[in-house]
């Protein structure tokens, strides 16, 4: 699929998820997935109802070592789940910015922030390849299962580097390939929305982070994903897909 068609498909797919209030049709499914990928029940209950849509592939907030007063940016913030978790950690003197390209997600995230009176969280409509964020203004960039959706991942990492302060850090949960997918999956609309068709081979993904200019680049966690994460339209291929992909947490620092 061409880049503009992919963006349209992804935007429409996530708009639908925002409207139905969950990735898989019921809230218990979203909660179950979140627990299996690393979120504690206490964390899930600490954020506004409706912010957890079960869209992540890990818990980057848990490994971010966020400090009071820091400014955090979330790439592809969805309904705000990770943003609200981060906001609780950076405190009133800190700030969290979420960027998402889907208007329905931004609207939902802002509604969630208003509902629970979050004053240190802001949501901006924009694409992660062209961030609506100033240079050298962010302490930590975070993302959860979103960069795989981008056609130009190296551009995303360059943008992350641009907005980070010197010595700022990036931690990302994402899906990568351990072996090549069949063409039928690569061309699948369901697979794009399910964050699989756009995934990159693990070594090339990490090379893209390094090429963007990050130092101390490494994988700090890697695991297989629960079967429930895969889209209904791909159930017949689930076993093959499960052997081909992994969830990683990638880390890098912006040089001085």
C-alpha positions in Angstrom: 0.0 0.0 0.0 1.1 3.5 -0.7 2.0 5.8 2.2 -1.1 8.1 2.0 -3.4 5.0 1.7 -1.7 3.5 4.8 -2.1 6.7 6.8 -5.8 6.8 5.8 -6.4 3.2 6.7 -4.6 3.6 10.1 -6.4 6.9 10.9 -9.8 5.4 10.1 -9.0 2.2 12.0 -8.0 4.1 15.2 -10.9 6.5 14.9 -13.2 3.4 15.0 -11.4 2.1 18.1 -11.8 5.6 19.8 -15.5 5.5 19.1 -16.0 1.9 20.4 -13.9 2.7 23.5 -11.7 -0.4 23.3 -9.5 -2.3 20.8 -11.3 -5.6 21.0 -15.0 -4.8 21.6 -15.1 -5.2 25.4 -13.3 -3.5 28.3 -12.4 -6.7 30.1 -10.4 -7.8 27.0 -8.5 -4.5 27.1 -7.8 -4.9 30.8 -6.6 -8.5 30.3 -4.2 -7.5 27.5 -2.8 -4.6 29.6 -2.0 -6.9 32.5 -0.3 -9.4 30.2 1.9 -6.8 28.7 3.2 -5.4 32.0 0.7 -3.0 33.6 -0.3 -3.5 37.2 -4.0 -3.4 38.2 -3.2 -0.4 40.5 -1.8 1.5 37.5 -4.8 0.7 35.3 -7.2 2.0 38.0 -5.2 5.2 38.6 -6.0 6.7 35.2 -9.3 8.1 33.8 -11.8 5.5 32.8 -11.8 5.1 29.0 -8.1 6.0 28.5 -6.9 2.4 28.4 -8.0 1.0 25.0 -5.7 -2.0 25.1 -3.5 -0.8 22.3 0.0 -1.1 23.8 2.6 -3.9 23.5 4.5 -3.1 26.7 4.7 -0.7 29.6 7.3 1.9 28.8 6.3 4.1 31.7 7.5 1.4 34.1 11.0 1.6 32.7 11.3 5.3 32.1 12.5 6.4 35.5 10.4 9.5 35.3 11.3 12.3 37.8 9.3 15.1 39.3 9.4 18.2 37.1 10.3 16.5 33.9 8.7 17.1 30.5 7.6 13.9 28.7 6.4 13.5 25.1 4.3 10.5 24.0 4.3 9.6 20.3 0.9 8.3 19.3 -0.8 9.0 22.6 -4.2 7.5 21.7 -6.8 8.1 24.5 -4.0 9.1 26.9 -3.3 6.0 29.0 0.5 6.3 29.2 0.3 10.1 29.4 -1.8 9.9 32.5 0.5 7.4 34.1 3.4 9.6 33.3 1.6 12.7 34.6 1.2 11.1 38.0 5.0 10.6 38.1 6.2 14.0 36.9 3.8 15.9 39.2 2.4 19.3 39.0 5.7 20.9 38.2 6.2 18.5 35.3 4.4 18.3 32.0 3.2 15.6 29.6 2.5 16.1 25.9 0.7 13.6 23.8 0.8 13.7 20.0 -1.6 11.7 17.8 -2.7 12.0 14.2 -6.3 10.8 14.8 -8.7 13.6 15.7 -11.1 11.2 17.5 -8.3 10.0 19.7 -7.2 13.6 20.5 -10.8 14.5 21.4 -11.1 11.4 23.6 -7.8 12.1 25.4 -8.7 15.7 26.0 -12.1 14.7 27.4 -10.4 12.2 29.7 -8.0 14.9 31.0 -10.9 17.2 31.7 -12.9 14.5 33.3 -10.2 13.8 35.9 -8.9 17.4 36.1 -5.4 16.7 34.8 -3.7 20.1 34.6 -0.2 18.9 33.5 -1.2 17.0 30.4 -1.7 18.4 26.9 -2.7 16.6 23.7 -1.7 17.9 20.2 -3.0 16.7 16.8 0.0 15.9 14.6 2.0 13.2 12.9 5.0 11.6 14.6 7.1 12.2 11.4 6.6 16.0 11.8 6.1 16.7 15.5 4.3 19.9 16.6 6.9 20.3 19.4 9.8 22.8 19.8 13.5 21.8 19.5 15.4 20.8 22.7 12.3 21.0 24.9 11.7 17.4 26.1 13.4 15.4 28.8 12.0 12.0 27.7 10.3 10.7 24.5 8.1 7.7 24.9 6.0 5.6 22.6 4.0 2.4 22.8 3.3 0.2 19.8 3.0 3.2 17.3 6.3 3.7 15.5 5.8 0.4 13.7 2.8 2.0 11.9 5.1 4.7 10.3 6.4 4.2 6.8 9.4 6.4 7.6 10.7 5.2 11.0 14.1 6.9 10.7 12.3 10.2 10.2 10.4 9.5 13.4 13.6 8.9 15.4 15.2 12.0 13.9 12.2 14.0 15.1 12.5 12.5 18.5 16.1 13.5 18.6 15.3 17.0 17.5 12.8 17.7 20.3 14.9 16.1 23.1 17.1 18.2 25.3 20.8 17.3 25.2 21.2 14.1 27.3 17.4 13.6 27.0 16.3 10.0 26.7 14.0 7.9 24.6 12.3 4.7 25.6 9.9 2.9 23.2 7.8 -0.3 23.4 7.3 -1.6 19.9 6.7 -4.6 17.7 9.6 -5.9 15.6 10.1 -8.8 13.3 12.2 -11.8 14.1 11.7 -13.2 10.6 10.0 -11.9 7.4 6.2 -12.0 7.2 4.4 -13.6 4.2 3.2 -11.1 1.6 -0.5 -11.8 2.4 0.1 -10.4 5.9 2.1 -7.4 4.7 -0.7 -6.3 2.4 -3.5 -6.9 5.0 -5.4 -3.8 6.2 -6.2 -5.7 9.5 -2.4 -6.3 9.9 -1.6 -2.6 9.6 -4.2 -1.6 12.2 -2.9 -4.5 14.4 0.6 -3.0 14.2 2.1 -6.0 12.3 2.3 -5.3 8.6 4.4 -2.2 9.2 6.8 -3.8 11.6 10.6 -3.8 10.7 13.2 -6.5 11.2 14.7 -6.1 14.7 18.2 -5.3 13.6 17.1 -2.8 11.0 14.9 -1.1 13.6 17.8 -0.6 16.0 20.0 0.5 13.1 17.4 3.2 12.4 17.6 4.5 16.0 21.4 4.7 15.7 21.3 6.3 12.3 19.1 9.1 13.6 21.9 10.1 16.0 21.1 8.4 19.3 23.9 7.0 21.5 23.9 4.2 24.1 21.2 2.5 21.9 20.1 -0.9 23.3 17.2 -3.2 23.8 16.4 -3.4 27.6 13.6 -5.9 27.3 12.2 -8.4 24.8 9.3 -10.8 24.9 6.7 -12.6 22.9 3.2 -11.2 22.8 -0.1 -12.6 24.0 -2.2 -14.2 21.2 -5.2 -11.9 22.1 -3.3 -8.9 20.6 -3.8 -10.2 17.1 -6.7 -8.9 15.0 -9.7 -11.2 14.4 -9.1 -11.1 10.7 -5.8 -12.9 11.2 -6.8 -15.7 13.6 -5.9 -18.3 11.0 -2.3 -17.1 10.8 -1.9 -16.4 14.5 0.6 -19.2 15.2 2.9 -18.2 12.3 2.7 -14.5 13.2 3.5 -15.2 16.9 6.7 -16.9 15.9 7.7 -14.0 13.7 7.3 -11.0 16.0 8.4 -9.8 19.4 7.8 -6.8 21.6 10.9 -4.8 22.5 11.7 -1.9 24.7 14.4 0.2 22.9 16.4 2.9 24.7 18.6 5.7 23.4 20.1 9.0 24.6 20.6 12.3 22.7 24.2 13.3 22.7 25.3 16.6 24.3 
